[in-house]
Amino acid sequence: MSFKNRISNFVTVAGSGLTYVVFTATAVLTIACQPLDAADPKPITEAAQGLKLRSIGPALMGGRIADIEVHPQHGNTWYVAVGSGGVWKTENAGVTWTPIFDEQNSYSIADVSIDPTNPDVVWVGTGENVSGRHVGWGDGVYKSLDAGKSWTLMGLEKSEHIGK
C-alpha cells in the first residue's frame, strides 16, 4: 500500500476533530525524521499535495467536549457543546462544522439539548460544570427556536455553571 493510500485510510478511519491534530503531527514528524540526504522526497510531496489544512471543528477551539446531541430524525446533524469553545453544529456527520453560539455572551458551555418533539428547538446551558482554573463561568440557559440560528437568554443568569 502506498504512503498516499495509508494517509488517506488514516484520515478516513480517524474521522474526528482529533484527526487534524494527529494528522498534522504525523506529517510534521514524518518530514522532520527524513534523513537530510533522502534520495526521494517525492512520495511525501505527492501525498501532501492534495491535502489542505483546515479547521474541522471543536478540537481546535478548546478540546473539552461537554456534550453531544444528535438530531432525532437527521442522524448527520449534530450539536456539540465545547467546554471552552461554544456550540458547534454539523449537518454532514462532522465533515464540516459551523460555530453557532459565537455571538452570545458566554463561551463556556456545559450542556446542549434538542427538544424531542420539535428538533428546531435547541437548549444550551452555559458554564462548564467542572472545577479547575481553566473553567469559565456561564450566564444562564439559552433557547433557539430555529435550530441554532438565533438565541434567546431564558434565565438563570447568575448560576455560573449549568450541569444538565
VEXPA-809645 format. One record per residue: residue number from 1; residue in one letter; x, y, z of N, C-alpha, C in turn. Coordinates in pm, 1 decimal, padded with zeros to 6 digits. Atoms other than C-alpha are relative to their C-alpha. Layout:
<atoms>
   seq   type       n.c1       n.c2       n.c3      ca.c1      ca.c2      ca.c3       c.c1       c.c2       c.c3
   NUM      A          X          Y          Z          X          Y          Z          X          Y          Z
...
</atoms>
This chain:
<atoms>
   seq   type       n.c1       n.c2       n.c3      ca.c1      ca.c2      ca.c3       c.c1       c.c2       c.c3
     1      M    00085.3   -00117.4    00000.0    00000.0    00000.0    00000.0    00089.8    00123.7    00000.0
     2      S   -00081.7   -00121.0    00012.0    00140.7    00337.7   -00099.8   -00017.8    00090.2    00121.7
     3      F    00006.4   -00096.1   -00110.6    00211.9    00613.7    00151.3   -00125.6    00084.5   -00011.2
     4      K    00118.9   -00082.4    00021.9   -00066.3    00823.9   -00003.2   -00126.6   -00074.9    00042.7
     5      N    00117.3    00078.8   -00039.0   -00319.0    00541.9    00043.9   -00006.6   -00020.6    00150.8
     6      R   -00000.5    00016.8   -00145.2   -00208.2    00485.5    00403.9   -00050.8    00126.9    00068.0
     7      I    00046.1   -00127.7   -00057.7   -00259.8    00857.8    00482.3   -00150.6    00014.1   -00021.6
     8      S    00143.0   -00011.8    00031.2   -00598.2    00855.2    00307.9   -00082.0   -00091.4    00090.3
     9      N    00071.4    00092.5   -00088.0   -00707.5    00546.8    00505.4   -00000.2    00049.1    00143.1
    10      F   -00007.2   -00052.1   -00136.7   -00588.3    00702.6    00830.8   -00102.4    00110.8    00020.4
    11      V    00092.1   -00112.8   -00013.0   -00786.9    01021.9    00773.2   -00144.0   -00049.5   -00002.1
    12      T    00135.6    00053.4    00009.4   -01097.2    00823.2    00675.2   -00039.4   -00073.2    00127.8
    13      V    00031.1    00077.9   -00118.7   -01077.9    00590.8    00977.3   -00011.5    00089.5    00122.8
    14      A   -00000.2   -00083.5   -00120.0   -00997.7    00859.3    01235.3   -00125.7    00085.9    00007.0
    15      G    00124.5   -00073.0    00016.2   -01278.4    01092.2    01120.8   -00050.6    00085.4    00115.1
    16      S    00048.1   -00083.9   -00109.6   -01295.2    01311.6    01431.7    00075.1    00131.6    00001.2
    17      G   -00069.8   -00127.4   -00013.7   -01186.6    01659.1    01540.2    00146.3   -00019.8    00030.9
    18      L   -00138.8    00030.1   -00032.2   -00866.9    01494.1    01660.4    00080.8   -00030.9   -00125.5
    19      T   -00068.6    00035.8    00123.2   -00783.0    01391.3    01302.2    00097.8    00108.5   -00043.0
    20      Y   -00084.2   -00111.3    00043.7   -00646.1    01734.8    01217.9    00127.9    00005.8    00080.8
    21      V   -00115.8   -00010.0   -00087.9   -00414.6    01742.1    01518.4    00093.2   -00117.8   -00021.8
    22      V   -00081.5    00119.1    00016.7   -00295.0    01382.8    01478.4    00065.0   -00001.4   -00137.9
    23      F   -00056.4    00001.0    00134.2   -00250.8    01412.6    01101.6    00111.8    00101.9   -00013.5
    24      T   -00102.1   -00104.1    00008.3   -00058.1    01739.4    01132.7    00126.8   -00044.5    00071.6
    25      A   -00117.1    00046.4   -00075.2    00170.9    01594.1    01399.4    00070.5   -00112.2   -00074.6
    26      T   -00059.2    00110.2    00075.4    00223.0    01279.1    01192.2    00075.5    00050.5   -00121.8
    27      A   -00065.3   -00054.2    00119.6    00302.5    01476.4    00878.8    00128.8    00073.0    00034.6
    28      V   -00119.6   -00074.7   -00040.4    00547.3    01705.8    01058.5    00110.3   -00095.0    00042.8
    29      L   -00101.0    00095.9   -00044.0    00723.9    01414.4    01226.1    00055.5   -00081.3   -00116.0
    30      T   -00045.9    00076.6    00115.5    00740.3    01217.6    00902.2    00100.8    00080.2   -00080.4
    31      I   -00091.2   -00084.8    00077.5    00901.4    01508.4    00721.1    00126.3    00028.7    00080.6
    32      A   -00115.7   -00034.4   -00082.3    01129.3    01601.8    01013.6    00095.4   -00117.4    00018.6
    33      C   -00083.5    00117.0   -00024.8    01255.0    01245.8    01054.3    00066.3   -00052.8   -00126.5
    34      Q   -00066.0    00042.5    00122.7    01365.4    01211.9    00693.2    00147.9    00037.2    00007.3
    35      P   -00141.3   -00035.1    00001.7    01743.4    01197.1    00655.4    00022.2    00120.1   -00091.4
    36      L   -00027.4   -00119.3    00079.2    01892.6    01517.9    00518.3    00033.7   -00034.4   -00143.4
    37      D   -00036.5    00038.4    00135.8    02019.1    01328.0    00217.4   -00099.3   -00101.1   -00057.7
    38      A    00102.2    00092.8    00049.3    01690.8    01145.9    00150.0    00001.2   -00001.2   -00151.8
    39      A   -00013.7    00014.5    00144.1    01712.4    01012.5   -00200.8   -00123.6    00047.5   -00075.2
    40      D    00119.8   -00031.3    00077.4    01349.6    01062.2   -00299.7   -00112.1    00051.4    00089.9
    41      P    00109.5   -00054.7   -00080.7    01115.7    01300.3   -00114.0   -00133.6    00001.5   -00074.7
    42      K    00117.6   -00005.0    00085.1    00863.3    01254.4   -00396.3   -00125.6   -00063.2    00063.2
    43      P    00123.3    00057.1   -00057.6    00624.0    01016.2   -00209.6   -00068.5    00092.6    00100.9
    44      I    00058.1   -00090.6   -00098.9    00575.2    01266.0    00073.9   -00060.7    00120.1   -00069.6
    45      T    00050.1   -00115.9    00074.0    00533.8    01556.6   -00164.5   -00130.1   -00034.6   -00071.2
    46      E    00120.8    00042.3    00071.8    00280.7    01364.3   -00372.9   -00117.3   -00022.4    00096.3
    47      A    00106.8    00029.3   -00096.0    00084.8    01251.2   -00066.0   -00060.2    00128.1    00057.4
    48      A    00047.4   -00123.4   -00062.4    00059.8    01601.5    00077.2   -00057.5    00100.4   -00099.2
    49      Q    00043.3   -00096.5    00100.1   -00015.1    01779.8   -00249.9   -00150.3    00024.9   -00000.6
    50      G    00144.5   -00015.6    00008.1   -00388.9    01716.5   -00246.6   -00066.1    00036.9    00131.5
    51      L    00057.7   -00028.2   -00130.8   -00435.2    01795.1    00121.1    00013.4    00147.5    00034.2
    52      K   -00002.7   -00137.6   -00048.7   -00530.2    02137.4    00253.8   -00028.3   -00003.3    00149.2
    53      L    00027.7   -00009.7   -00141.9   -00508.7    02218.7    00623.1   -00119.5    00092.1    00019.1
    54      R    00117.7   -00080.5   -00026.2   -00839.9    02349.4    00752.2   -00054.2   -00035.6    00137.5
    55      S    00064.0    00024.4   -00128.2   -01027.9    02381.5    01076.0   -00118.3   -00092.5   -00021.9
    56      I    00111.6    00092.5    00017.7   -01263.9    02088.3    01112.5   -00085.2   -00011.9    00124.8
    57      G    00093.8    00003.3   -00109.4   -01427.1    02163.1    01440.2    00052.7    00028.4    00138.0
    58      P   -00021.1   -00038.6   -00138.1   -01428.5    02184.4    01813.6    00137.5   -00029.9    00057.9
    59      A   -00128.5    00032.8   -00060.8   -01092.0    02023.1    01883.6    00096.4    00117.3   -00007.4
    60      L   -00090.0   -00113.1    00012.4   -00921.2    02339.9    01767.9   -00037.9    00115.4    00091.7
    61      M    00045.0   -00111.2   -00083.4   -01125.4    02570.9    01990.1    00036.1   -00019.2    00146.5
    62      G   -00024.9    00017.4   -00141.6   -01078.3    02417.5    02331.2    00026.0   -00143.4    00038.8
    63      G   -00030.6    00139.7   -00021.3   -01080.1    02044.1    02319.6   -00088.8   -00075.0    00097.6
    64      R    00081.8    00071.8   -00097.6   -01311.8    01963.8    02611.6   -00143.9   -00006.3   -00050.2
    65      I    00137.3    00016.9    00047.2   -01633.1    01825.4    02467.2   -00087.7   -00028.3    00121.7
    66      A    00086.1    00013.7   -00117.6   -01900.3    01873.9    02733.3   -00124.1   -00083.1   -00030.0
    67      D    00123.1    00070.7    00032.3   -02197.6    01728.2    02546.8   -00015.5   -00008.4   -00151.2
    68      I    00030.5    00018.2    00142.8   -02312.4    01598.3    02207.9   -00146.2   -00039.2   -00010.5
    69      E    00139.2    00037.0    00028.5   -02669.3    01585.8    02076.8   -00012.2   -00029.8   -00148.9
    70      V    00023.4    00038.0    00139.9   -02777.1    01413.4    01754.6   -00148.0    00020.7   -00030.1
    71      H    00137.4   -00026.6    00043.3   -03089.6    01524.4    01569.0   -00077.1   -00131.9   -00008.0
    72      P    00073.4    00126.6   -00004.0   -03360.5    01259.3    01621.4   -00044.8   -00053.3   -00136.6
    73      Q    00040.9    00046.8    00132.8   -03465.0    01246.5    01253.1    00111.4    00006.7   -00104.3
    74      H   -00109.0   -00018.5    00096.0   -03144.8    01352.9    01077.6    00131.9   -00032.7    00069.6
    75      G   -00118.0    00047.9   -00071.1   -02852.1    01148.0    01206.5    00130.4    00066.3   -00038.1
    76      N   -00121.4   -00071.5    00040.1   -02597.4    01360.6    01018.6    00009.5    00138.4    00064.6
    77      T   -00000.3   -00131.0   -00066.0   -02692.1    01672.1    01219.9    00030.2   -00018.2    00147.8
    78      W   -00043.9    00009.8   -00138.8   -02507.0    01704.3    01549.3    00022.8    00140.0    00054.9
    79      Y   -00035.6   -00120.4   -00074.4   -02469.8    01978.0    01808.2    00104.3   -00042.5    00103.1
    80      V   -00106.2    00033.6   -00093.9   -02150.8    01976.8    02014.2    00025.3    00119.2    00091.4
    81      A   -00029.1   -00101.7   -00101.5   -02107.9    02173.8    02337.5    00145.9   -00016.9    00040.9
    82      V   -00142.6    00005.3   -00032.0   -01742.9    02258.1    02395.4    00023.7    00078.5    00129.1
    83      G   -00022.3   -00061.0   -00130.0   -01629.0    02335.8    02748.4    00052.9    00142.0   -00007.3
    84      S   -00054.5   -00136.1    00012.2   -01431.2    02639.5    02638.1    00002.0    00045.0   -00145.1
    85      G    00000.3   -00035.5    00141.0   -01531.9    02683.7    02277.8   -00135.0    00015.1   -00065.4
    86      G    00129.8   -00026.9    00059.4   -01901.8    02749.5    02229.1   -00076.6   -00124.5   -00041.8
    87      V    00081.9    00109.0    00053.5   -02153.7    02535.9    02041.6    00027.6   -00008.8   -00149.1
    88      W   -00029.0    00026.2    00141.4   -02075.9    02379.5    01704.7   -00107.1   -00091.1   -00056.2
    89      K    00102.2    00081.4    00066.4   -02312.0    02225.2    01452.0    00057.2   -00054.9   -00131.0
    90      T   -00030.9    00060.4    00128.8   -02254.9    01984.1    01166.9   -00128.9   -00056.9   -00057.1
    91      E    00115.8    00059.2    00067.2   -02514.3    01879.6    00912.5    00043.2   -00109.1   -00097.7
    92      N   -00052.3    00104.8    00088.6   -02290.8    01628.1    00734.1    00090.2   -00096.8    00076.8
    93      A   -00067.2    00099.3   -00084.4   -02174.9    01398.2    01015.9    00145.5    00035.2    00029.4
    94      G   -00133.2   -00040.6   -00041.8   -01866.9    01601.4    01101.0    00097.2    00037.1   -00109.6
    95      V   -00089.8   -00039.6    00108.6   -01722.1    01676.0    00758.0    00032.1    00149.1    00010.9
    96      T   -00020.2   -00143.2   -00023.5   -01771.9    02049.0    00817.5   -00076.2    00039.8    00126.1
    97      W    00059.0   -00047.8   -00124.8   -01857.8    02242.6    01133.0   -00024.2    00149.3   -00008.5
    98      T    00032.3   -00142.4   -00006.5   -02019.2    02580.0    01199.7   -00017.2    00039.6    00146.0
    99      P    00024.4   -00048.3   -00135.8   -01991.0    02773.2    01525.0   -00133.6    00075.5    00002.3
   100      I    00134.1   -00059.7    00001.6   -02348.2    02871.1    01615.5   -00030.9    00081.1    00125.5
   101      F    00026.7   -00068.9   -00125.8   -02308.0    03037.4    01956.1    00098.2    00115.4    00023.1
   102      D   -00106.8   -00099.5   -00015.6   -02027.1    03288.4    01895.0   -00049.0    00140.4    00034.5
   103      E    00050.7   -00135.7   -00025.0   -02249.8    03597.5    01921.2   -00059.4    00016.4    00140.0
   104      Q    00055.4   -00007.5   -00135.2   -02362.8    03515.3    02275.7    00108.9    00042.0    00099.1
   105      N   -00093.6   -00051.6   -00099.6   -02200.0    03639.7    02596.9    00089.3   -00105.1    00063.3
   106      S   -00077.4    00105.4   -00065.4   -02067.6    03303.8    02715.3    00064.1   -00092.8   -00102.7
   107      Y   -00068.2    00096.8    00085.9   -01809.8    03079.0    02551.9    00007.2   -00137.7    00067.2
   108      S   -00009.5    00124.5   -00075.1   -01810.9    02812.3    02825.1   -00135.4   -00070.1   -00001.5
   109      I    00126.1    00071.1    00019.1   -02075.9    02550.2    02750.3    00003.3   -00132.5    00075.4
   110      A    00008.7    00123.6   -00076.5   -02189.7    02264.6    02972.7   -00095.4   -00101.2   -00061.8
   111      D    00103.7    00092.7    00043.9   -02494.6    02119.1    02802.7   -00071.1    00053.4   -00123.6
   112      V    00083.5   -00033.0    00115.0   -02684.7    02115.3    02474.6   -00107.6   -00108.1   -00008.8
   113      S    00110.8    00095.0    00009.0   -03026.6    01952.9    02430.7   -00091.9    00038.1   -00115.5
   114      I    00095.5   -00018.6    00108.9   -03264.8    01907.2    02139.9   -00137.1   -00042.9    00051.6
   115      D    00135.9    00035.0   -00038.0   -03638.8    01911.2    02206.4   -00043.5   -00120.2   -00084.9
   116      P    00034.4    00119.5    00078.8   -03751.7    01559.0    02104.7   -00128.9    00014.0   -00080.6
   117      T    00124.9   -00017.1    00073.9   -04094.7    01681.9    01989.7    00011.8    00106.2   -00109.8
   118      N   -00024.4   -00101.6    00102.0   -03958.3    01978.2    01789.2    00150.6    00023.9   -00008.3
   119      P   -00146.1   -00007.4    00005.5   -03591.4    01936.4    01688.5    00057.0    00135.3   -00041.8
   120      D   -00049.7   -00134.8    00027.2   -03569.0    02300.6    01576.0    00025.3    00076.8    00129.9
   121      V   -00020.1   -00063.2   -00129.9   -03579.2    02390.0    01946.2    00123.7   -00062.8    00065.5
   122      V   -00125.7    00044.7   -00059.6   -03230.8    02367.6    02095.6    00024.7    00082.9    00126.0
   123      W   -00030.4   -00065.2   -00128.0   -03138.3    02448.5    02456.3    00149.1   -00010.9    00027.4
   124      V   -00141.4    00000.1   -00036.2   -02789.9    02542.2    02578.6    00013.8    00050.3    00143.1
   125      G   -00034.8   -00041.8   -00135.2   -02670.1    02555.8    02938.5    00144.6    00046.1    00000.4
   126      T   -00135.8   -00055.3    00004.0   -02365.2    02779.8    02978.3    00070.3   -00017.7    00134.0
   127      G   -00081.1    00015.9   -00119.9   -02081.3    02748.5    03227.6    00031.7   -00145.0    00025.1
   128      E   -00041.1    00140.0   -00014.2   -01896.2    02419.2    03216.0   -00002.6   -00040.1    00147.4
   129      N    00021.2    00044.1   -00137.6   -01978.7    02220.2    03528.7    00112.2   -00091.9    00047.4
   130      V   -00115.3    00071.3   -00055.1   -01629.8    02108.4    03632.0    00080.8    00101.8    00079.8
   131      S   -00081.2   -00094.2   -00076.2   -01379.8    02255.6    03873.0    00141.1    00004.2   -00058.8
   132      G   -00136.2   -00017.0    00049.4   -01042.2    02390.0    03774.1    00024.4    00144.0   -00038.4
   133      R   -00035.7   -00137.1    00036.0   -00856.0    02706.6    03690.3   -00035.3    00033.3   -00144.5
   134      H    00024.7   -00018.8    00142.6   -00931.0    02657.6    03320.6   -00147.5    00026.1   -00033.3
   135      V    00143.3   -00004.5    00027.0   -01311.1    02678.5    03355.5   -00052.2    00143.4    00001.2
   136      G    00068.2   -00129.0    00004.1   -01510.2    02983.1    03250.2   -00142.1   -00017.1    00050.6
   137      W    00137.6    00009.3   -00046.8   -01847.2    03061.6    03401.2   -00096.2    00042.4   -00110.8
   138      G    00101.7   -00032.1    00098.0   -02167.7    03097.1    03210.3   -00093.9    00109.0    00048.4
   139      D    00096.8   -00103.8   -00036.5   -02455.4    03339.0    03209.6   -00143.4   -00047.4   -00018.8
   140      G    00136.9    00049.5    00000.1   -02759.0    03111.7    03208.8   -00031.9   -00103.2   -00106.7
   141      V    00053.3    00097.5    00095.3   -02975.0    02899.9    02980.1   -00054.8    00074.8   -00120.9
   142      Y    00044.4   -00060.0    00125.4   -03039.5    02984.9    02615.6   -00089.2   -00097.5   -00075.4
   143      K    00091.2    00080.2    00081.4   -03306.9    02864.5    02375.0    00001.9    00053.5   -00143.1
   144      S    00010.9   -00035.1    00141.9   -03312.0    02859.6    01995.3   -00125.6   -00066.4   -00055.1
   145      L    00120.3    00055.3    00063.6   -03635.9    02813.1    01801.2    00023.5   -00033.9   -00146.7
   146      D   -00029.5    00017.7    00142.6   -03461.1    02790.6    01462.7    00127.8   -00080.7   -00023.0
   147      A   -00112.6    00092.8    00015.8   -03202.9    02511.1    01501.9    00135.9    00066.9    00015.8
   148      G   -00128.0   -00061.9   -00031.5   -02930.7    02740.6    01636.1    00035.4    00124.5   -00078.4
   149      K   -00029.5   -00122.5    00076.2   -02958.0    03038.1    01400.9   -00006.1    00124.5    00088.7
   150      S    00011.1   -00112.2   -00093.7   -03064.4    03273.1    01681.6   -00028.2   -00056.0    00138.9
   151      W    00010.2    00045.8   -00138.5   -03070.7    03251.6    02061.3   -00069.4    00104.8    00087.0
   152      T    00061.8   -00086.3   -00100.5   -03273.2    03394.3    02349.1    00044.5   -00047.9    00137.4
   153      L   -00036.3    00032.4   -00137.2   -03143.6    03406.6    02705.8   -00129.3   -00020.5    00079.3
   154      M    00124.9    00036.2   -00067.2   -03413.5    03231.4    02911.2    00003.8    00020.6    00150.8
   155      G   -00007.1   -00021.4   -00144.7   -03283.6    03286.1    03265.5    00121.0   -00065.5    00062.0
   156      L   -00109.7    00055.0   -00082.0   -03050.3    03164.9    03542.0    00133.3    00071.1   -00027.5
   157      E   -00119.7   -00078.2    00036.2   -02805.6    03444.8    03457.0    00110.8   -00005.7    00104.0
   158      K   -00102.0    00000.1   -00106.8   -02626.9    03420.1    03794.9    00040.9   -00140.3    00043.6
   159      S   -00029.6    00138.0   -00040.0   -02596.8    03041.2    03804.3    00148.2   -00035.5   -00019.1
   160      E   -00140.8    00020.1    00034.9   -02242.7    03044.1    03655.3    00031.9   -00137.2   -00059.0
   161      H   -00029.2    00134.5    00051.8   -02243.4    02665.1    03590.9   -00130.0   -00079.8   -00011.0
   162      I    00119.8    00082.1    00023.5   -02521.5    02454.2    03437.8    00048.2   -00143.0   -00025.0
   163      G   -00044.0    00137.9    00015.2   -02474.2    02078.8    03477.8   -00078.7   -00076.0   -00105.5
   164      K    00086.7    00073.3    00093.4   -02766.0    01912.4    03299.8   -00139.9    00053.2    00014.9
</atoms>
